[in-house]
Amino acid sequence: MYLADSRTAPGVPDTAGRSPSSGRRAAVPATVLTLGTVSLVTDVSSEMVTAVLPLYLVAELGLSPLGFGLLDGIHNGASALVRLAGGRLSDRGPGGHKAVAAAGYGLSALCKPLLLLVHGVPLIGAVLAADRTGKGLRTAPRDAMISLACDPAARGRAFGVHRAMDTAGALIGPLVAFLVLRAAAGGYDAVFTVSGCTAALGVLVLLLFVPGRTGAPGHRSAPAVRAPLRAVARRPEIRRLTACAVLLGLTTVSDSFLYLTLQRRLDLSETWFPLLPLGTASAFLLLAVPLGAVADRFGRRRLFLCGHLALLGTYGLLTAPLGGSPALPCLALALHGSFYAATDGVLAAAAAGAVPASVRGSGLAVVQTGQTAARFACSIAFGAAWAAWGDRTALEAAAAGLAVSAAVSALLLRPSRSPKSTEATESTEDTESTEAMEGTEGMEGTEHKESPQGTKNAKDQAR
């Protein structure tokens, strides 16, 4: 399905996402597959730690829900502080995306062995913050490389393939952690050791096999045009996407809290706890590519909102009086995985279509920073609510907030011109947005020719 088709005419991208010679879907670019491999290996490492971390902190170190909420907020929110810097640095010139992404992956890999040396909560928090700093540095440059390597009309599918491979690692990681905990005498230390070795392998794959410059076939390299970051952030589509990501992120409860809630509902033992993320990862893996294709066809913003309805369903199941029903974990984790499949890569694909290639990393970083900062705040607030009211009441409050946020976001993302203006032109926004940002005619000859139709429209407007 994803192998290159040798009969496709070189240098002629097809905006429909299909091979011109055979009418079949165009192959997913090798760069996307290689970055997917890097993410797969890295996620095996990260999810090994993530799978055991809540139990390690709460059961082993005796951390309170409020303390865990603060630490989990640091774990998920520290990356927000450097995402803008990572995206901005990666736009500086050729090869910048790979260099910044490699620095981020390398920093995260170095942090895994440090968990063997620290045992106090403050030191663990510092290591987790450094690990998430690495994630913040690499995410926007990596997503920029994916968006630049594929045709705009097939961007949702390309991100879906990458997220599916990434999620395969998330599926394998908890399973490896489970096996290591059962087999190794060192317990948690053994998990951290294996995680560090795996992370180093991911960095090696990135350095050896990902090209320094990315671009879809037939695209010409454009000189870097450094628009001010505030100009990127003020773009209408970026502002609307960021506002929705922030609103919805403020009511997106951390995975760790959801798994702890589910463990309490089912009264699971510590040994089986690392397997809970497998349910989420399995649904994510199965649905990421199909929902990415659906997003390309029917609208990325619509699917992004629908994904949060699946999260709302997850909250509803965890607060419903179902007791220890065996259907509870299956349904809740399936909906949780559907939420990620419909939102994670889809938001990146939507944001990539709202900014030109020369500031792609910066545009993605603006949206991702808003979302990550909001989720950081949610982790702290939810931890405090759990400590004050209990897990069920705190989750009910989050569900009410999510329902309101989804309704407001639906209003913000409504097409403002014509029914097709927002969704149907996502593949042409790269060319049009460049002219609006630069305000010069010279950019028409240097910008990436990502959409033949978009170039034609721009020329008609100039005439």
Phi and psi in degrees as a GROMACS rama.xvg file:
@    title "Ramachandran Plot"
@    xaxis  label "Phi"
@    yaxis  label "Psi"
@TYPE xy
-109.458  11.28  TYR-2
-81.6326  151.177  LEU-3
-64.8067  144.619  ALA-4
-101.814  110.229  ASP-5
-69.0332  -14.4543  SER-6
-87.156  -4.61138  ARG-7
-73.7352  130.731  THR-8
-63.6422  125.83  ALA-9
-68.1699  144.933  PRO-10
78.8779  6.83702  GLY-11
-122.784  87.8084  VAL-12
-67.5314  144.2  PRO-13
-108.369  116.654  ASP-14
-68.3516  -15.5624  THR-15
-84.5793  -3.40673  ALA-16
77.2426  20.6005  GLY-17
-125.227  154.819  ARG-18
-69.5889  126.162  SER-19
-63.064  -30.9872  PRO-20
-82.3858  -28.5904  SER-21
-120.359  -10.1427  SER-22
77.2911  0.15253  GLY-23
-87.469  166.35  ARG-24
-60.9105  137.818  ARG-25
-65.8983  151.57  ALA-26
-67.4492  146.686  ALA-27
-69.5036  130.196  VAL-28
-57.9097  149.553  PRO-29
-60.8301  -33.6376  ALA-30
-60.7028  -40.1662  THR-31
-64.7363  -42.2065  VAL-32
-66.603  -38.4378  LEU-33
-68.545  -42.803  THR-34
-64.4959  -32.9663  LEU-35
-63.6539  -38.0674  GLY-36
-65.1243  -42.775  THR-37
-59.7829  -45.2539  VAL-38
-66.1664  -36.9288  SER-39
-60.4521  -51.1858  LEU-40
-64.3753  -42.8515  VAL-41
-65.5302  -37.3711  THR-42
-70.8933  -30.131  ASP-43
-57.3374  -45.3579  VAL-44
-64.5893  -49.7178  SER-45
-65.7946  -42.0508  SER-46
-74.1353  -21.6618  GLU-47
-60.2741  -43.4766  MET-48
-73.064  -45.4085  VAL-49
-60.4403  -35.8881  THR-50
-65.9154  -33.9636  ALA-51
-101.888  -12.0644  VAL-52
-61.8664  -47.7414  LEU-53
-57.5161  -44.2076  PRO-54
-69.4466  -37.8678  LEU-55
-61.9044  -42.1322  TYR-56
-76.9187  -40.8779  LEU-57
-82.6519  -46.5551  VAL-58
-85.8601  -41.3033  ALA-59
-80.9321  -45.6522  GLU-60
-98.2994  -6.97106  LEU-61
70.5624  33.9667  GLY-62
-74.1107  141.448  LEU-63
-76.6699  162.79  SER-64
-57.2682  -38.8229  PRO-65
-65.4443  -44.6162  LEU-66
-62.8492  -40.5036  GLY-67
-66.0904  -37.6777  PHE-68
-61.5904  -40.9659  GLY-69
-65.321  -44.8486  LEU-70
-67.07  -39.6936  LEU-71
-66.9544  -34.7638  ASP-72
-64.005  -40.4332  GLY-73
-62.9692  -42.6735  ILE-74
-60.5123  -38.9715  HIS-75
-97.262  -20.128  ASN-76
-105.267  -15.2209  GLY-77
-60.75  -31.0115  ALA-78
-64.6261  -24.5348  SER-79
-62.5048  -28.7828  ALA-80
-70.1622  -23.2364  LEU-81
-118.48  -2.2864  VAL-82
-61.6988  -42.7804  ARG-83
-62.2352  -42.5261  LEU-84
-64.1125  -42.5199  ALA-85
-62.6084  -45.0117  GLY-86
-64.6386  -40.9877  GLY-87
-67.5561  -45.2012  ARG-88
-62.3753  -36.6997  LEU-89
-69.6434  -19.897  SER-90
-87.2331  2.07061  ASP-91
-68.2255  -28.1977  ARG-92
178.029  -178.483  GLY-93
-57.6557  134.847  PRO-94
83.283  -4.23716  GLY-95
-66.3821  -37.1564  GLY-96
-61.4845  -45.8265  HIS-97
-67.5076  -41.1415  LYS-98
-63.1362  -45.6738  ALA-99
-69.007  -40.1117  VAL-100
-62.0484  -41.2542  ALA-101
-63.9369  -38.8679  ALA-102
-63.1026  -40.6414  ALA-103
-66.4875  -45.5829  GLY-104
-62.8208  -39.2859  TYR-105
-65.2433  -41.5384  GLY-106
-63.0182  -42.7535  LEU-107
-64.2643  -37.6227  SER-108
-65.0237  -36.7746  ALA-109
-68.1765  -26.1732  LEU-110
-75.9843  -25.6262  CYS-111
-61.5526  -47.8045  LYS-112
-64.7311  -24.7278  PRO-113
-66.2736  -23.3946  LEU-114
-64.8379  -19.4955  LEU-115
-72.6866  -23.5257  LEU-116
-100.336  -15.104  LEU-117
-113.52  143.943  VAL-118
-134.112  -21.6407  HIS-119
-78.5989  153.472  GLY-120
-61.0443  -43.2168  VAL-121
-61.0161  -42.2201  PRO-122
-69.2895  -39.2334  LEU-123
-62.702  -40.1502  ILE-124
-60.9737  -39.0022  GLY-125
-66.2853  -40.844  ALA-126
-66.234  -42.4364  VAL-127
-64.0052  -37.3794  LEU-128
-64.0472  -41.1004  ALA-129
-65.4679  -39.5342  ALA-130
-62.4365  -43.7122  ASP-131
-72.1569  -26.1256  ARG-132
-61.42  -41.46  THR-133
-61.7035  -40.7841  GLY-134
-63.9325  -40.6576  LYS-135
-63.1495  -38.1147  GLY-136
-65.8146  -37.5846  LEU-137
-90.0513  -22.7468  ARG-138
-65.5036  -52.9234  THR-139
-63.535  -45.4888  ALA-140
-60.7519  -39.9496  PRO-141
-63.4853  -45.9283  ARG-142
-66.8958  -33.272  ASP-143
-63.78  -41.5686  ALA-144
-61.7698  -39.212  MET-145
-64.5424  -47.4368  ILE-146
-65.8024  -34.3534  SER-147
-77.278  -21.3546  LEU-148
-86.9542  -10.3168  ALA-149
-123.538  166.147  CYS-150
-72.2786  138.996  ASP-151
-55.7425  -36.8023  PRO-152
-69.9727  -19.6643  ALA-153
-110.533  20.1203  ALA-154
-64.9239  -40.0889  ARG-155
-61.3854  -40.9972  GLY-156
-66.4431  -40.5529  ARG-157
-62.4455  -44.64  ALA-158
-65.9715  -33.4611  PHE-159
-63.7362  -41.7665  GLY-160
-63.3667  -44.9972  VAL-161
-61.7823  -45.623  HIS-162
-67.5008  -31.2088  ARG-163
-65.1093  -42.5114  ALA-164
-67.296  -40.3875  MET-165
-58.9716  -42.166  ASP-166
-72.3691  -27.1484  THR-167
-59.3747  -38.5854  ALA-168
-65.8872  -39.3192  GLY-169
-65.0683  -26.5872  ALA-170
-76.7545  -38.6137  LEU-171
-75.9574  -37.5058  ILE-172
-55.1927  -54.8675  GLY-173
-61.6319  -33.4385  PRO-174
-65.456  -41.8068  LEU-175
-64.3952  -42.3272  VAL-176
-60.9309  -41.2506  ALA-177
-61.0148  -45.1465  PHE-178
-67.3097  -39.6869  LEU-179
-66.3155  -42.2861  VAL-180
-61.0282  -35.9045  LEU-181
-78.3215  -31.7571  ARG-182
-97.726  -31.3153  ALA-183
-94.227  141.677  ALA-184
-72.2428  -27.0829  ALA-185
-74.8454  -12.0844  GLY-186
61.377  -119.56  GLY-187
-62.7998  -37.3927  TYR-188
-61.4475  -37.3864  ASP-189
-65.173  -38.3826  ALA-190
-62.3976  -44.9155  VAL-191
-65.5325  -34.9812  PHE-192
-66.2922  -49.062  THR-193
-62.8889  -37.3344  VAL-194
-61.7262  -42.2871  SER-195
-63.5305  -42.1561  GLY-196
-64.4019  -39.3464  CYS-197
-67.1523  -40.3418  THR-198
-61.6324  -39.1182  ALA-199
-62.4003  -35.793  ALA-200
-64.3875  -39.4059  LEU-201
-61.8663  -42.0601  GLY-202
-62.0653  -40.0119  VAL-203
-62.6926  -43.0412  LEU-204
-61.7537  -41.7969  VAL-205
-61.4484  -47.396  LEU-206
-67.0672  -34.2908  LEU-207
-88.5283  -30.5841  LEU-208
-120.926  -13.7126  PHE-209
-89.3682  126.794  VAL-210
-66.7684  151.594  PRO-211
-71.4475  -27.8665  GLY-212
-121.291  136.157  ARG-213
-120.618  151.203  THR-214
175.565  145.882  GLY-215
-69.971  155.783  ALA-216
-55.1257  134.538  PRO-217
88.0757  -6.85004  GLY-218
-83.8509  139.633  HIS-219
-95.4409  145.665  ARG-220
-69.161  135.379  SER-221
-107.842  142.986  ALA-222
-64.3377  144.35  PRO-223
-63.6556  127.267  ALA-224
-114.139  115.122  VAL-225
-95.2858  86.0461  ARG-226
-74.6515  146.218  ALA-227
-58.6693  146.27  PRO-228
-60.6803  -36.0602  LEU-229
-65.4095  -30.0708  ARG-230
-68.524  -36.4289  ALA-231
-65.7395  -45.7614  VAL-232
-67.7321  -23.1922  ALA-233
-86.8894  -5.6833  ARG-234
-59.9545  133.198  ARG-235
-53.8313  -45.1304  PRO-236
-67.0123  -38.1083  GLU-237
-66.8142  -41.0773  ILE-238
-62.6774  -42.1535  ARG-239
-68.1092  -44.6236  ARG-240
-63.4  -42.1032  LEU-241
-65.3272  -42.0536  THR-242
-60.587  -42.5004  ALA-243
-68.084  -40.8592  CYS-244
-62.3822  -37.5962  ALA-245
-69.3666  -47.8021  VAL-246
-57.86  -47.2863  LEU-247
-74.0257  -32.3113  LEU-248
-66.5867  -29.6198  GLY-249
-66.7509  -16.1365  LEU-250
-121.787  18.2942  THR-251
-96.5712  100.533  THR-252
-69.0517  139.919  VAL-253
-56.5486  144.708  SER-254
-54.1093  -41.8744  ASP-255
-60.0378  -41.5066  SER-256
-66.0214  -39.136  PHE-257
-64.6656  -39.5385  LEU-258
-68.7048  -38.701  TYR-259
-63.8662  -39.3975  LEU-260
-63.251  -44.6747  THR-261
-64.5971  -37.937  LEU-262
-62.5373  -39.0274  GLN-263
-68.7045  -37.7507  ARG-264
-64.0976  -38.2945  ARG-265
-95.3746  -9.56475  LEU-266
56.407  48.8276  ASP-267
-76.1448  150.084  LEU-268
-78.0995  164.279  SER-269
-62.4323  -32.4322  GLU-270
-64.5441  -35.7907  THR-271
-89.7428  -10.5189  TRP-272
-57.3264  -41.7741  PHE-273
-61.7286  -13.3957  PRO-274
-83.1216  -14.4113  LEU-275
-59.366  -42.1095  LEU-276
-61.614  -18.3019  PRO-277
-63.2404  -34.5218  LEU-278
-64.5353  -46.6178  GLY-279
-61.0734  -46.7161  THR-280
-64.1856  -36.3284  ALA-281
-64.4155  -46.1173  SER-282
-65.1531  -40.5925  ALA-283
-60.479  -45.8807  PHE-284
-61.5227  -43.5385  LEU-285
-71.0318  -30.2874  LEU-286
-104.47  -12.6727  LEU-287
-60.0922  -48.9715  ALA-288
-70.3367  -48.9772  VAL-289
-58.5072  -42.3706  PRO-290
-71.9267  -28.1924  LEU-291
-63.7216  -41.8512  GLY-292
-66.463  -38.3  ALA-293
-61.7916  -40.0388  VAL-294
-62.4659  -41.3155  ALA-295
-62.4799  -33.259  ASP-296
-87.029  -42.7114  ARG-297
-111.366  -7.8807  PHE-298
123.859  122.843  GLY-299
-72.4556  -37.9536  ARG-300
-68.2485  -38.9956  ARG-301
-61.4206  -45.1752  ARG-302
-66.7731  -35.6296  LEU-303
-59.082  -43.0508  PHE-304
-68.3488  -41.3034  LEU-305
-61.8801  -34.2955  CYS-306
-60.3526  -36.4474  GLY-307
-72.6722  -21.8022  HIS-308
-67.7626  -33.9399  LEU-309
-64.9726  -38.349  ALA-310
-64.5151  -39.1514  LEU-311
-61.5154  -38.2151  LEU-312
-63.5113  -35.8471  GLY-313
-62.4788  -46.1025  THR-314
-58.861  -42.5152  TYR-315
-61.0849  -41.6177  GLY-316
-65.7861  -39.6503  LEU-317
-73.3051  -19.9227  LEU-318
-100.059  -8.99393  THR-319
-73.5979  149.486  ALA-320
-78.8622  66.3418  PRO-321
-97.043  -5.27524  LEU-322
62.3895  -136.776  GLY-323
-99.9729  35.5724  GLY-324
-58.6577  134.079  SER-325
-65.0532  -19.2271  PRO-326
-75.5011  -21.3388  ALA-327
-59.2902  -54.5079  LEU-328
-64.1782  -37.3628  PRO-329
-62.6741  -49.5477  CYS-330
-69.6934  -43.8771  LEU-331
-63.9573  -44.9522  ALA-332
-71.7812  -32.8317  LEU-333
-65.2497  -43.3786  ALA-334
-66.2399  -37.0775  LEU-335
-64.1867  -42.6656  HIS-336
-66.4632  -36.1253  GLY-337
-63.1723  -38.1621  SER-338
-57.3961  -47.5793  PHE-339
-67.5387  -39.3764  TYR-340
-63.5705  -32.1909  ALA-341
-90.205  -6.34247  ALA-342
-126.397  -37.4259  THR-343
-62.282  -69.4088  ASP-344
-71.1907  -26.4199  GLY-345
-65.8866  -41.3101  VAL-346
-63.8686  -41.2684  LEU-347
-63.7114  -40.4257  ALA-348
-65.4864  -40.1514  ALA-349
-65.9295  -42.7597  ALA-350
-67.8708  -35.7144  ALA-351
-63.6132  -32.0329  ALA-352
-77.4816  -5.87499  GLY-353
-100.028  -3.64806  ALA-354
-135.745  151.495  VAL-355
-71.7623  165.448  PRO-356
-62.059  -31.1922  ALA-357
-68.72  -20.6502  SER-358
-128.234  31.5889  VAL-359
-62.3357  -45.002  ARG-360
-61.622  -40.2488  GLY-361
-66.5862  -42.7365  SER-362
-63.1957  -45.0092  GLY-363
-62.4631  -38.9673  LEU-364
-65.5399  -36.3739  ALA-365
-60.4722  -48.3037  VAL-366
-66.3066  -45.2701  VAL-367
-67.3302  -34.1239  GLN-368
-64.9233  -44.449  THR-369
-60.074  -44.6973  GLY-370
-65.0026  -44.6611  GLN-371
-67.6083  -40.579  THR-372
-63.0332  -38.8617  ALA-373
-65.4478  -40.5738  ALA-374
-69.1924  -31.2903  ARG-375
-60.9961  -47.1167  PHE-376
-63.5115  -37.7467  ALA-377
-64.4246  -39.3352  CYS-378
-61.9959  -43.9321  SER-379
-66.5459  -45.793  ILE-380
-64.9068  -40.524  ALA-381
-68.6987  -37.6676  PHE-382
-61.2395  -41.0405  GLY-383
-67.0176  -40.9564  ALA-384
-65.5666  -39.1623  ALA-385
-61.1915  -45.8326  TRP-386
-64.3458  -33.2468  ALA-387
-87.0684  -39.5398  ALA-388
-114.745  -17.5313  TRP-389
99.8822  160.224  GLY-390
-65.9923  -39.1632  ASP-391
-66.1774  -47.9985  ARG-392
-65.0962  -39.5254  THR-393
-62.012  -40.3813  ALA-394
-71.2664  -34.5143  LEU-395
-63.1697  -40.0001  GLU-396
-64.8937  -40.4615  ALA-397
-63.9758  -38.2234  ALA-398
-64.1441  -42.1963  ALA-399
-63.5229  -43.049  ALA-400
-63.543  -38.7368  GLY-401
-65.4986  -39.3038  LEU-402
-61.4371  -43.4928  ALA-403
-66.4524  -44.1148  VAL-404
-62.0614  -39.546  SER-405
-64.8118  -39.4403  ALA-406
-65.5465  -43.5294  ALA-407
-65.4301  -40.5488  VAL-408
-64.4086  -36.4717  SER-409
-61.4086  -36.8392  ALA-410
-70.0206  -39.7023  LEU-411
-66.1685  -33.4796  LEU-412
-93.6757  8.5767  LEU-413
-64.1394  141.429  ARG-414
-57.8822  135.218  PRO-415
-97.4577  -14.2832  SER-416
-114.335  -69.5782  ARG-417
-135.597  165.712  SER-418
-55.7585  -28.3024  PRO-419
-100.097  -3.08526  LYS-420
-66.8748  -32.8542  SER-421
-86.5962  -48.222  THR-422
-88.9708  -43.8285  GLU-423
-73.4496  -18.5338  ALA-424
-103.595  14.3586  THR-425
-59.5419  -32.225  GLU-426
-77.1949  -11.819  SER-427
-108.459  -2.06111  THR-428
-68.112  -25.505  GLU-429
-60.3537  -45.8565  ASP-430
-70.7498  -44.3944  THR-431
-67.8187  -39.5233  GLU-432
-68.9177  -26.3829  SER-433
-63.9583  -45.5664  THR-434
-65.2672  -38.6345  GLU-435
-65.8745  -36.2733  ALA-436
-79.5035  -41.2909  MET-437
-78.2569  -40.0493  GLU-438
70.6062  21.6602  GLY-439
-132.327  148.97  THR-440
-76.8977  -21.5666  GLU-441
-63.935  -26.3699  GLY-442
-66.918  -21.3866  MET-443
-61.5457  -30.1568  GLU-444
-89.9378  -9.80961  GLY-445
-113.983  -15.4217  THR-446
-72.1863  155.545  GLU-447
-57.4548  133.751  HIS-448
-89.6172  74.2856  LYS-449
-82.7198  -22.1705  GLU-450
-140.82  109.545  SER-451
-54.3724  -41.2127  PRO-452
-65.2487  -38.7512  GLN-453
-63.7776  -38.3583  GLY-454
-64.9635  -41.902  THR-455
-61.6077  -44.7413  LYS-456
-60.5167  -42.1734  ASN-457
-62.8263  -41.4697  ALA-458
-67.3553  -38.6023  LYS-459
-62.3173  -40.1997  ASP-460
-65.5813  -37.9961  GLN-461
-64.1668  -39.5302  ALA-462
